Amino acid sequence: MSGESINLKLKVWRQNGPKDPGRFEEYQANDVDTSASFLEMLDVVNAKIIKDGGEPIVFEHDCREGICGSCGAMVNGKAHGPKDKVTLCQLHMREFKDGETLVIEPFRARAFPVLKDLMIDRTSFDKIISSGGYVSVNTGNACDANSIPISKENADKAFDAATCIGCGACVASCPNASASLFTSAKISHMALLPQGQTEAKKRVVQMVDQMDHEGFGHCTNTYHCEGACPKGISVENISRMNKEYLKAKLKG
Protein backbone atom coordinates (compact mmCIF):
# COMPACT_ATOMS: atom_id res chain seq x y z
CA MET A 1 0.00 0.00 0.00
CA SER A 2 1.19 3.48 -0.76
CA GLY A 3 -0.94 6.51 -0.05
CA GLU A 4 -1.22 9.50 2.20
CA SER A 5 -1.19 9.02 5.95
CA ILE A 6 -3.63 10.31 8.53
CA ASN A 7 -3.83 10.24 12.31
CA LEU A 8 -7.04 9.16 14.02
CA LYS A 9 -8.44 8.89 17.51
CA LEU A 10 -10.49 5.74 18.09
CA LYS A 11 -13.17 5.24 20.72
CA VAL A 12 -13.79 1.49 20.62
CA TRP A 13 -16.44 -0.47 22.49
CA ARG A 14 -14.87 -3.18 24.68
CA GLN A 15 -17.01 -5.87 26.27
CA ASN A 16 -15.90 -9.23 27.61
CA GLY A 17 -19.16 -11.08 27.00
CA PRO A 18 -22.94 -10.78 26.51
CA LYS A 19 -23.60 -10.52 30.25
CA ASP A 20 -20.70 -8.21 31.07
CA PRO A 21 -20.87 -4.41 31.16
CA GLY A 22 -19.14 -2.69 28.29
CA ARG A 23 -17.21 0.56 28.00
CA PHE A 24 -15.46 2.69 25.42
CA GLU A 25 -11.68 2.70 25.37
CA GLU A 26 -9.56 5.20 23.47
CA TYR A 27 -6.70 4.39 21.11
CA GLN A 28 -4.52 6.43 18.82
CA ALA A 29 -4.07 5.28 15.25
CA ASN A 30 -1.12 7.17 13.80
CA ASP A 31 0.28 7.20 10.27
CA VAL A 32 -2.67 5.26 8.88
CA ASP A 33 -2.29 4.66 5.16
CA THR A 34 -5.38 6.07 3.43
CA SER A 35 -5.35 3.18 0.95
CA ALA A 36 -5.76 0.65 3.78
CA SER A 37 -9.12 -0.87 4.53
CA PHE A 38 -10.87 -0.28 7.84
CA LEU A 39 -10.10 -3.80 9.03
CA GLU A 40 -6.45 -3.41 8.04
CA MET A 41 -6.37 -0.29 10.18
CA LEU A 42 -7.76 -2.30 13.12
CA ASP A 43 -5.10 -4.95 12.47
CA VAL A 44 -2.39 -2.32 12.85
CA VAL A 45 -3.98 -0.95 16.04
CA ASN A 46 -4.23 -4.48 17.44
CA ALA A 47 -0.57 -5.15 16.68
CA LYS A 48 0.38 -2.16 18.82
CA ILE A 49 -2.01 -3.19 21.60
CA ILE A 50 -0.45 -6.67 21.69
CA LYS A 51 3.06 -5.21 21.64
CA ASP A 52 2.15 -3.08 24.65
CA GLY A 53 0.84 -6.14 26.50
CA GLY A 54 -2.86 -5.43 26.06
CA GLU A 55 -5.75 -7.52 24.77
CA PRO A 56 -6.54 -6.94 21.09
CA ILE A 57 -9.88 -5.63 19.87
CA VAL A 58 -12.11 -8.53 18.82
CA PHE A 59 -13.93 -8.08 15.52
CA GLU A 60 -15.39 -10.57 13.08
CA HIS A 61 -14.24 -11.06 9.49
CA ASP A 62 -13.68 -13.76 6.93
CA CYS A 63 -13.47 -13.04 3.21
CA ARG A 64 -12.54 -9.34 3.40
CA GLU A 65 -14.07 -9.07 -0.07
CA GLY A 66 -17.52 -7.78 0.84
CA ILE A 67 -19.35 -11.05 0.21
CA CYS A 68 -19.45 -13.06 3.45
CA GLY A 69 -21.39 -10.64 5.66
CA SER A 70 -19.45 -11.43 8.82
CA CYS A 71 -17.76 -8.06 9.33
CA GLY A 72 -19.75 -5.16 10.59
CA ALA A 73 -19.73 -2.38 13.15
CA MET A 74 -21.19 1.05 13.69
CA VAL A 75 -18.73 3.80 12.78
CA ASN A 76 -19.83 7.20 14.05
CA GLY A 77 -23.39 5.90 14.22
CA LYS A 78 -23.51 4.42 10.71
CA ALA A 79 -23.51 0.71 9.91
CA HIS A 80 -20.35 -0.16 7.95
CA GLY A 81 -19.27 3.48 8.11
CA PRO A 82 -19.93 6.62 6.07
CA LYS A 83 -19.72 5.24 2.53
CA ASP A 84 -22.88 3.81 0.93
CA LYS A 85 -23.14 0.23 -0.33
CA VAL A 86 -19.88 -1.13 1.06
CA THR A 87 -19.12 -3.54 3.87
CA LEU A 88 -16.73 -2.60 6.66
CA CYS A 89 -13.91 -4.61 5.09
CA GLN A 90 -14.31 -2.68 1.84
CA LEU A 91 -14.34 0.72 3.52
CA HIS A 92 -11.04 2.50 2.94
CA MET A 93 -9.40 5.00 5.22
CA ARG A 94 -9.43 7.69 2.55
CA GLU A 95 -13.07 8.24 3.56
CA PHE A 96 -11.85 9.83 6.80
CA LYS A 97 -10.04 13.07 7.58
CA ASP A 98 -6.80 13.60 9.42
CA GLY A 99 -7.40 14.19 13.13
CA GLU A 100 -10.92 12.75 13.04
CA THR A 101 -12.37 10.83 16.00
CA LEU A 102 -14.04 7.51 15.14
CA VAL A 103 -16.55 5.96 17.51
CA ILE A 104 -16.64 2.23 16.78
CA GLU A 105 -19.22 -0.03 18.38
CA PRO A 106 -21.02 -3.31 17.61
CA PHE A 107 -24.39 -3.64 15.91
CA ARG A 108 -27.04 -3.08 18.58
CA ALA A 109 -30.12 -5.30 18.84
CA ARG A 110 -31.57 -7.57 21.49
CA ALA A 111 -31.46 -10.42 18.99
CA PHE A 112 -27.75 -9.68 18.31
CA PRO A 113 -26.07 -10.17 21.70
CA VAL A 114 -22.47 -9.01 21.90
CA LEU A 115 -20.09 -11.96 22.13
CA LYS A 116 -17.02 -9.79 22.67
CA ASP A 117 -16.10 -6.23 21.74
CA LEU A 118 -17.32 -5.72 18.14
CA MET A 119 -18.33 -9.35 17.52
CA ILE A 120 -22.04 -10.15 17.72
CA ASP A 121 -24.06 -13.35 17.64
CA ARG A 122 -26.14 -13.61 14.43
CA THR A 123 -27.57 -17.04 15.25
CA SER A 124 -31.05 -15.51 15.09
CA PHE A 125 -30.58 -15.00 11.35
CA ASP A 126 -29.62 -18.66 10.95
CA LYS A 127 -32.78 -19.71 12.77
CA ILE A 128 -34.95 -17.59 10.47
CA ILE A 129 -33.40 -19.19 7.40
CA SER A 130 -33.61 -22.73 8.77
CA SER A 131 -37.29 -22.25 9.59
CA GLY A 132 -38.21 -22.14 5.92
CA GLY A 133 -35.31 -21.19 3.68
CA TYR A 134 -35.31 -24.18 1.38
CA VAL A 135 -37.06 -25.48 -1.74
CA SER A 136 -38.32 -28.95 -2.67
CA VAL A 137 -36.83 -29.72 -6.06
CA ASN A 138 -35.32 -32.78 -7.64
CA THR A 139 -31.58 -33.02 -7.31
CA GLY A 140 -29.30 -34.17 -10.08
CA ASN A 141 -28.15 -32.59 -13.29
CA ALA A 142 -28.99 -28.96 -13.97
CA CYS A 143 -32.06 -28.31 -16.11
CA ASP A 144 -31.72 -26.95 -19.60
CA ALA A 145 -31.61 -23.18 -19.63
CA ASN A 146 -35.10 -22.64 -21.06
CA SER A 147 -36.90 -25.65 -19.59
CA ILE A 148 -38.51 -23.56 -16.81
CA PRO A 149 -39.84 -20.25 -18.17
CA ILE A 150 -39.13 -17.32 -15.83
CA SER A 151 -39.92 -13.73 -16.67
CA LYS A 152 -36.94 -11.39 -16.77
CA GLU A 153 -38.62 -9.10 -14.24
CA ASN A 154 -38.98 -11.89 -11.67
CA ALA A 155 -35.51 -13.24 -12.39
CA ASP A 156 -33.98 -9.80 -11.85
CA LYS A 157 -35.91 -9.24 -8.62
CA ALA A 158 -34.99 -12.68 -7.31
CA PHE A 159 -31.34 -12.11 -8.13
CA ASP A 160 -31.33 -8.71 -6.43
CA ALA A 161 -32.89 -10.20 -3.29
CA ALA A 162 -30.41 -13.08 -3.31
CA THR A 163 -27.49 -10.66 -3.01
CA CYS A 164 -28.33 -10.21 0.70
CA ILE A 165 -25.27 -11.33 2.70
CA GLY A 166 -26.91 -11.36 6.12
CA CYS A 167 -24.55 -8.85 7.70
CA GLY A 168 -27.19 -7.35 9.99
CA ALA A 169 -26.69 -3.71 9.01
CA CYS A 170 -30.42 -3.39 8.32
CA VAL A 171 -31.24 -4.45 11.88
CA ALA A 172 -28.60 -2.21 13.44
CA SER A 173 -29.82 0.83 11.50
CA CYS A 174 -33.53 0.32 12.14
CA PRO A 175 -34.99 2.31 15.08
CA ASN A 176 -37.03 -0.80 15.92
CA ALA A 177 -34.24 -3.35 15.29
CA SER A 178 -36.43 -4.98 12.68
CA ALA A 179 -35.16 -7.86 10.55
CA SER A 180 -37.84 -7.36 7.92
CA LEU A 181 -35.45 -6.46 5.11
CA PHE A 182 -33.26 -9.51 5.72
CA THR A 183 -36.22 -11.90 6.10
CA SER A 184 -38.09 -10.51 3.11
CA ALA A 185 -35.00 -10.78 0.92
CA LYS A 186 -34.57 -14.44 1.84
CA ILE A 187 -38.27 -15.07 1.18
CA SER A 188 -38.35 -13.15 -2.10
CA HIS A 189 -35.35 -14.72 -3.76
CA MET A 190 -37.05 -18.12 -3.52
CA ALA A 191 -40.73 -17.16 -3.81
CA LEU A 192 -40.26 -15.26 -7.07
CA LEU A 193 -38.98 -18.35 -8.88
CA PRO A 194 -41.07 -21.38 -9.94
CA GLN A 195 -38.86 -23.72 -7.92
CA GLY A 196 -39.85 -21.93 -4.74
CA GLN A 197 -43.61 -22.11 -5.15
CA THR A 198 -44.11 -25.48 -3.43
CA GLU A 199 -43.35 -24.10 0.03
CA ALA A 200 -44.22 -20.45 -0.67
CA LYS A 201 -47.14 -20.12 1.79
CA LYS A 202 -45.57 -22.28 4.47
CA ARG A 203 -42.23 -20.52 4.07
CA VAL A 204 -43.45 -16.96 4.55
CA VAL A 205 -45.49 -17.84 7.65
CA GLN A 206 -42.71 -19.84 9.31
CA MET A 207 -39.95 -17.34 8.58
CA VAL A 208 -41.95 -14.29 9.68
CA ASP A 209 -43.12 -16.06 12.84
CA GLN A 210 -39.54 -17.10 13.59
CA MET A 211 -38.36 -13.53 13.05
CA ASP A 212 -40.87 -12.34 15.66
CA HIS A 213 -39.91 -15.17 18.00
CA GLU A 214 -36.25 -14.11 17.89
CA GLY A 215 -37.16 -10.74 19.34
CA PHE A 216 -36.70 -8.44 16.36
CA GLY A 217 -38.87 -5.34 16.21
CA HIS A 218 -41.58 -4.49 13.73
CA CYS A 219 -41.11 -2.52 10.52
CA THR A 220 -42.49 1.02 10.53
CA ASN A 221 -41.23 1.99 7.07
CA THR A 222 -38.45 4.37 8.03
CA TYR A 223 -36.30 3.01 5.13
CA HIS A 224 -33.17 3.17 7.29
CA CYS A 225 -32.57 -0.50 6.43
CA GLU A 226 -32.39 0.09 2.68
CA GLY A 227 -30.05 3.03 3.19
CA ALA A 228 -27.66 0.98 5.32
CA CYS A 229 -27.69 -2.21 3.24
CA PRO A 230 -24.30 -2.74 1.58
CA LYS A 231 -26.00 -4.55 -1.29
CA GLY A 232 -28.81 -2.05 -1.80
CA ILE A 233 -31.65 -4.50 -1.07
CA SER A 234 -34.97 -2.77 -1.78
CA VAL A 235 -37.77 -2.33 0.79
CA GLU A 236 -40.05 -3.53 -2.01
CA ASN A 237 -39.25 -6.99 -0.66
CA ILE A 238 -40.84 -6.08 2.69
CA SER A 239 -44.08 -5.10 0.94
CA ARG A 240 -44.03 -8.41 -0.94
CA MET A 241 -43.42 -10.37 2.26
CA ASN A 242 -46.25 -8.64 4.13
CA LYS A 243 -48.68 -9.24 1.27
CA GLU A 244 -47.72 -12.92 0.95
CA TYR A 245 -47.90 -13.39 4.73
CA LEU A 246 -51.40 -11.92 4.91
CA LYS A 247 -52.60 -14.05 1.99
CA ALA A 248 -51.17 -17.21 3.53
CA LYS A 249 -52.77 -16.53 6.91
CA LEU A 250 -56.18 -15.68 5.44
CA LYS A 251 -56.22 -18.86 3.35
CA GLY A 252 -55.20 -20.90 6.36
ZIRA-V732234 format. One record per pair of residues at least 24 apart in sequence whose ideal C-beta (glycine too) atoms are under 10 Angstrom apart, sorted by the first residue. I is the first residue (numbers start at 1). J is the second residue. D is the distance in Angstrom with one decimal. If there is no record, write none. Layout:
# ZIRA-V732234
i->[I/I]
j->[J/J]
d->[D/D]
This chain:
# ZIRA-V732234
i->[1/1/1/1/1/1/1/1/2/2/2/3/3/3/3/3/3/3/3/4/4/4/4/4/4/4/5/5/5/5/5/5/5/5/5/6/6/6/6/6/6/6/6/6/6/6/6/6/7/7/7/7/7/8/8/8/8/8/8/8/8/8/8/8/9/9/9/9/9/10/10/10/10/10/10/10/10/10/10/11/11/11/11/11/11/12/12/12/12/12/12/12/12/12/12/12/13/13/13/13/13/13/13/13/13/13/13/14/14/14/14/14/14/14/15/15/15/15/15/15/15/15/15/16/16/16/16/16/16/17/17/17/17/17/18/18/18/18/18/18/18/19/19/20/20/22/22/22/22/22/24/24/24/25/25/25/25/26/27/27/27/27/29/29/29/32/32/32/33/33/33/34/34/34/34/34/34/35/35/35/36/36/36/37/37/37/37/37/37/37/37/37/37/37/38/38/38/38/38/38/38/38/38/38/38/38/38/38/38/38/38/38/39/39/39/39/39/39/39/39/40/40/40/40/41/41/41/41/41/42/42/42/42/42/55/55/56/57/57/57/57/57/58/58/58/58/58/58/58/59/59/59/59/59/59/59/59/60/60/60/60/60/60/60/60/60/60/61/61/61/61/61/62/63/63/63/64/64/64/65/65/66/66/66/66/66/66/67/67/67/67/68/68/68/69/69/69/69/69/69/69/69/69/69/69/70/70/70/70/70/70/71/71/71/71/71/72/72/72/72/72/72/72/72/72/72/72/72/72/72/73/73/73/73/73/73/73/73/73/73/74/74/74/74/74/74/74/74/74/74/74/75/75/75/75/76/76/76/76/76/76/77/77/77/78/78/78/78/78/79/79/79/79/79/79/79/79/79/79/79/79/79/79/79/79/80/80/80/80/80/80/80/80/83/84/84/84/84/84/85/85/85/85/85/85/86/86/87/87/87/87/87/88/88/88/88/89/90/91/105/106/106/107/107/107/107/107/107/107/107/108/108/108/108/109/109/109/109/109/109/109/109/109/109/109/109/110/110/110/110/110/110/111/111/111/111/111/111/111/111/111/111/112/112/112/112/112/112/112/112/120/120/120/122/122/122/122/122/123/124/124/124/124/124/124/124/124/124/124/125/125/125/125/125/125/125/125/125/125/125/126/127/127/127/127/127/128/128/128/128/128/128/128/128/128/128/128/128/128/128/128/128/129/129/129/129/129/129/130/130/130/131/131/131/131/131/131/131/131/131/131/131/131/132/132/132/132/132/132/132/132/132/132/132/132/132/132/132/133/133/133/133/133/133/133/133/133/133/133/134/134/134/134/135/135/135/135/135/135/135/135/135/135/135/136/136/136/136/136/137/137/137/137/137/138/143/148/148/148/149/150/150/150/150/151/153/154/154/154/154/154/155/155/156/157/157/157/157/157/157/157/157/158/158/158/158/158/158/158/159/159/159/160/160/160/160/160/160/160/160/160/160/161/161/161/161/161/161/161/161/161/161/161/161/161/161/162/162/162/162/162/162/162/162/163/163/163/163/163/163/164/164/164/164/164/164/164/165/165/165/165/167/167/167/167/168/169/169/169/169/169/169/169/169/170/170/170/170/170/170/170/170/170/170/171/171/171/171/172/172/172/173/173/173/173/173/173/173/173/174/174/174/174/174/174/174/174/174/174/175/175/175/175/176/176/176/176/176/176/176/176/177/177/177/177/178/178/178/178/178/178/178/178/178/178/178/179/179/179/179/179/179/179/179/179/179/179/180/180/180/180/180/180/180/180/180/180/180/180/180/180/180/181/181/181/181/181/181/181/181/181/181/181/181/181/182/182/182/182/182/182/182/183/183/183/183/183/183/183/183/183/183/183/184/184/184/184/184/184/184/184/184/184/184/184/184/184/184/184/185/185/185/185/185/185/185/185/186/186/186/187/187/187/187/187/187/188/188/188/188/188/188/188/188/189/189/191/191/191/191/192/192/200/200/200/201/201/201/201/201/201/201/202/203/203/204/204/204/204/204/204/204/204/204/204/205/205/205/205/206/207/207/208/208/208/208/208/208/209/209/211]
j->[33/34/35/36/37/40/92/93/33/34/35/32/33/34/35/36/92/93/94/32/33/34/35/93/94/98/30/31/32/33/34/35/36/93/98/30/31/32/33/34/41/93/94/96/97/98/99/100/31/32/98/99/100/32/41/45/93/96/97/98/99/100/101/102/99/100/101/102/103/41/42/45/57/75/100/101/102/103/104/76/101/102/103/104/105/42/45/57/59/73/102/103/104/105/117/118/57/73/74/103/104/105/106/108/114/117/118/55/57/58/105/116/117/118/58/105/106/114/115/116/117/118/119/55/58/114/115/116/117/113/114/115/116/117/112/113/114/115/116/120/121/113/114/114/116/105/106/114/116/117/103/104/105/49/54/57/117/101/54/57/102/104/93/96/102/93/96/98/92/93/94/92/93/94/95/96/98/92/93/94/92/93/94/61/64/71/86/87/88/89/90/91/92/93/71/73/75/80/81/83/86/87/88/89/90/91/92/93/95/96/102/104/64/71/73/87/88/89/90/91/64/89/92/93/91/92/93/96/102/71/73/88/104/118/116/117/117/104/116/117/118/119/106/114/115/116/117/118/119/88/89/104/106/116/117/118/119/88/106/115/116/117/118/119/120/122/167/87/88/89/118/119/89/87/89/165/88/89/90/89/90/90/91/165/167/230/231/163/165/230/231/165/166/167/122/125/164/165/166/167/168/169/182/230/231/119/122/165/166/167/168/118/119/165/167/230/106/107/112/118/119/120/122/165/166/167/168/169/172/230/104/105/106/107/117/118/119/120/169/172/103/104/105/106/107/108/118/169/172/173/228/102/103/104/105/100/101/102/103/104/105/103/105/173/169/172/173/227/228/107/108/167/168/169/170/171/172/173/174/224/225/227/228/229/230/107/167/169/172/173/228/229/230/230/227/228/229/230/232/227/228/229/230/231/232/230/231/165/167/169/230/231/118/167/169/230/230/230/230/172/168/172/167/168/169/170/171/172/173/177/171/172/173/177/168/171/172/174/176/177/178/179/214/215/216/217/171/177/214/215/216/217/168/171/177/179/211/213/214/215/216/217/168/171/172/177/179/214/215/216/168/171/172/166/167/168/171/182/214/168/171/179/182/210/211/213/214/215/216/166/167/168/171/179/182/183/186/211/214/216/166/207/210/211/213/214/166/179/182/183/186/187/206/207/208/209/210/211/212/213/214/216/166/182/183/186/207/210/206/207/210/183/202/203/205/206/207/208/209/210/211/213/214/183/186/187/190/199/200/202/203/204/205/206/207/208/209/210/183/186/187/189/190/196/199/203/206/207/210/190/196/199/203/190/191/193/194/195/196/197/198/199/200/203/195/196/197/198/199/193/194/195/196/198/195/195/193/194/195/194/192/193/194/195/192/192/188/191/192/193/194/192/193/192/188/189/192/193/234/236/237/240/188/189/190/191/192/193/196/189/192/193/185/188/189/192/231/232/233/234/236/237/185/186/187/188/189/190/191/192/231/233/234/236/237/240/186/188/189/190/192/193/231/233/189/229/230/231/232/233/188/189/229/230/231/233/237/229/230/231/233/228/229/230/231/228/224/225/227/228/229/230/231/233/224/225/226/227/228/229/230/233/235/238/216/217/225/228/224/225/228/222/223/224/225/226/227/228/229/216/217/218/219/220/222/223/224/225/228/217/220/222/224/216/217/218/219/220/222/224/225/215/216/217/218/211/216/217/218/219/220/221/222/224/225/238/207/208/210/211/212/214/215/216/217/219/225/208/211/216/217/218/219/220/221/225/235/237/238/239/241/242/219/223/224/225/226/228/229/233/234/235/237/238/241/211/216/225/229/233/237/238/207/208/210/211/212/214/216/219/237/238/241/208/211/219/225/233/234/235/236/237/238/239/240/241/242/244/245/229/231/233/234/237/238/240/241/211/237/241/237/238/240/241/244/245/233/234/236/237/238/240/241/244/233/237/237/240/241/244/237/240/244/247/248/244/245/247/248/249/251/252/248/244/248/240/241/242/243/244/245/246/247/248/249/244/245/248/249/248/241/245/241/242/244/245/248/249/245/249/241]
d->[4.8/8.9/4.6/5.7/9.4/8.0/9.9/9.8/7.4/9.9/6.8/9.6/5.2/4.4/3.6/7.8/8.9/8.3/7.0/9.4/7.7/4.8/8.3/9.3/7.8/8.5/8.2/4.6/6.2/6.0/6.9/9.9/9.7/9.2/8.3/8.9/8.1/5.3/8.5/6.0/9.8/6.7/8.6/6.5/7.0/4.1/7.6/7.7/6.9/7.0/6.0/6.3/8.9/5.9/7.8/9.2/8.0/6.5/8.9/7.9/7.6/5.8/7.4/5.8/7.8/7.5/4.5/7.2/9.7/8.7/8.6/6.7/8.8/10.0/9.9/7.7/5.3/8.2/6.2/9.6/6.6/7.0/4.7/6.9/8.4/8.6/8.3/5.6/9.2/9.1/8.5/8.3/4.9/7.7/7.3/7.5/9.0/8.4/8.8/8.4/6.7/4.0/6.0/9.7/8.1/6.5/6.7/8.4/7.3/8.7/9.9/8.6/5.5/9.0/9.0/9.4/7.8/5.1/8.7/6.4/5.9/8.9/9.3/9.3/9.6/9.4/9.7/6.4/8.4/9.0/7.7/7.0/6.3/10.0/9.9/4.1/5.6/6.5/8.6/9.2/7.4/8.7/9.6/8.7/8.9/8.5/8.7/6.9/9.8/8.4/7.5/8.9/7.7/9.7/9.3/8.7/9.6/9.0/9.4/8.1/9.8/9.6/8.9/9.9/8.3/5.4/8.3/9.1/9.4/6.8/9.3/7.0/4.9/4.1/8.7/8.0/9.2/6.4/7.3/6.8/6.9/5.2/9.0/9.9/7.2/9.7/9.8/9.7/8.3/5.8/6.7/6.5/5.7/7.4/8.5/8.5/7.4/8.7/6.5/9.8/9.4/9.3/5.3/7.0/8.4/4.4/7.3/6.8/8.6/9.0/9.1/8.9/6.3/6.4/9.7/9.5/6.5/4.9/9.2/8.4/8.6/8.7/9.0/8.2/9.4/9.3/5.7/9.2/9.2/9.9/9.2/9.2/8.3/8.6/9.8/9.1/8.8/8.3/9.4/5.4/6.7/9.7/9.7/9.8/7.8/4.4/4.0/6.4/5.1/8.3/9.9/8.7/8.7/9.3/6.6/4.2/6.2/9.5/9.4/8.5/9.6/9.6/7.2/4.6/7.6/9.0/10.0/9.5/8.1/5.9/9.9/9.6/8.8/9.2/7.5/9.6/9.6/4.4/8.1/7.2/7.6/4.3/9.5/7.9/9.5/6.8/8.8/9.3/6.3/9.9/9.5/6.7/9.0/8.6/8.3/9.0/8.2/3.3/4.6/4.0/7.7/9.0/10.0/8.5/9.2/9.1/8.3/8.7/8.9/7.5/9.7/9.0/9.8/10.0/7.4/9.9/8.1/5.8/9.6/8.2/9.5/7.7/9.1/9.8/10.0/4.9/5.9/6.1/7.4/8.8/5.5/6.6/6.0/7.0/9.3/4.7/9.3/9.0/9.7/8.8/7.7/7.1/4.9/7.1/6.5/7.3/9.0/9.1/6.3/8.6/9.8/5.9/7.3/5.7/8.5/8.6/8.3/6.2/5.4/8.3/9.7/7.3/8.8/9.4/9.1/9.4/7.8/9.3/7.3/6.8/10.0/8.1/8.0/3.7/8.0/8.9/4.8/4.9/9.8/9.1/9.4/9.1/4.4/8.7/8.3/9.8/7.6/5.7/9.1/9.4/7.2/9.3/5.7/9.5/7.6/8.7/9.3/8.4/8.3/9.6/9.6/7.6/5.6/7.1/5.4/5.7/9.9/7.6/6.4/8.3/4.8/8.9/9.2/8.5/9.1/8.7/10.0/7.9/9.6/9.6/9.7/8.3/8.5/5.1/7.2/9.8/6.7/3.6/8.7/9.3/8.8/6.0/9.9/7.4/7.5/4.9/6.4/8.3/9.5/4.0/9.1/8.3/9.7/8.2/7.1/8.2/9.9/6.6/8.9/4.9/8.1/8.5/9.2/7.3/6.9/7.2/8.9/9.7/4.8/4.6/5.2/9.0/6.1/6.5/7.4/8.0/9.6/9.7/9.6/9.3/7.0/9.8/8.8/6.9/8.4/5.8/9.2/9.8/8.8/9.2/9.0/7.5/9.8/8.7/8.3/9.1/4.0/7.4/7.3/5.2/9.3/7.0/8.7/7.3/6.5/8.8/8.9/9.3/8.4/9.7/8.6/9.7/5.9/9.0/8.1/6.2/9.4/6.9/7.4/5.7/7.1/9.6/9.0/5.5/8.8/9.6/5.0/5.3/9.9/9.1/6.7/8.7/8.0/9.3/8.9/6.0/7.7/8.9/9.6/9.5/8.3/9.7/9.9/8.4/9.5/4.6/5.4/9.2/7.6/4.0/8.6/8.8/9.7/9.8/8.6/7.9/8.9/6.6/9.7/6.5/3.8/7.5/7.9/4.0/4.5/9.0/9.3/7.6/9.6/5.5/8.3/9.4/7.2/10.0/9.5/7.4/9.3/6.9/10.0/8.1/9.2/7.2/8.2/5.8/9.7/8.2/9.8/5.1/5.0/8.7/6.8/6.5/9.5/8.7/8.5/9.2/9.8/4.8/6.3/10.0/9.4/5.0/8.8/8.0/9.8/9.4/8.3/5.4/7.3/8.0/8.5/6.3/6.5/9.3/9.3/9.0/9.8/9.6/4.7/6.9/9.0/7.9/7.6/9.3/6.8/8.4/5.5/9.7/8.5/7.8/8.2/8.6/6.7/4.9/7.7/8.3/4.1/5.3/8.4/7.5/9.2/9.7/8.5/8.5/8.1/9.7/8.3/8.0/7.1/6.9/9.1/8.5/4.4/7.6/8.1/4.0/3.9/8.7/9.1/7.3/9.5/6.6/8.2/9.1/5.6/8.9/8.6/8.5/3.8/8.6/9.5/9.6/9.6/9.7/8.5/9.3/9.4/4.4/8.0/7.0/9.2/7.6/7.8/9.6/6.1/5.4/8.8/9.3/7.2/6.3/9.6/9.4/8.4/6.4/8.7/9.7/9.7/7.9/9.5/4.5/6.1/6.3/9.4/10.0/8.0/3.6/7.8/9.3/6.1/5.6/9.7/7.5/9.6/10.0/6.7/8.6/7.7/9.2/9.3/9.3/7.2/8.9/9.7/4.4/6.0/9.2/7.0/3.7/8.5/8.7/6.8/9.6/7.6/8.6/6.9/9.5/5.4/5.4/8.3/8.0/7.4/6.0/6.8/8.1/3.2/5.8/7.0/6.0/8.0/9.4/9.9/8.3/5.9/4.6/9.6/8.5/5.6/4.7/6.0/4.6/7.8/9.9/9.0/9.3/7.1/8.8/9.9/9.8/9.8/5.2/9.3/7.4/9.5/4.1/8.3/9.0/9.0/8.7/7.4/7.8/8.9/7.7/4.0/9.7/9.5/7.2/8.3/8.5/4.8/10.0/7.0/8.3/8.0/9.6/9.5/4.0/6.8/9.0/6.6/5.7/8.7/6.6/6.8/6.2/9.4/8.3/8.9/8.3/9.0/8.2/9.4/10.0/5.6/6.5/8.4/4.8/9.8/9.8/8.3/9.7/8.8/8.5/6.6/8.9/9.5/8.9/9.7/8.3/9.4/8.2/8.7/3.8/4.6/8.2/6.5/3.7/8.1/9.2/9.6/8.8/8.7/5.0/8.8/5.2/8.9/9.9/8.8/9.9/9.0/9.3/7.5/9.8/7.6/5.2/7.1/8.7/9.1/9.3/8.5/4.5/9.3/5.6/7.0/8.9/9.9/8.6/9.8/7.6/8.6/6.5/9.5/8.2/7.0/9.6/7.9/7.6/9.2/7.6/4.1/9.1/7.1/9.4/7.7/8.8/8.8/9.3/6.4/9.3/9.4/4.6/5.0/9.4/8.5/5.5/9.1/9.0/6.5/5.1/6.6/9.8/8.4/9.0/6.9/8.6/9.1/5.2/9.1/9.4/9.1/10.0/9.6]
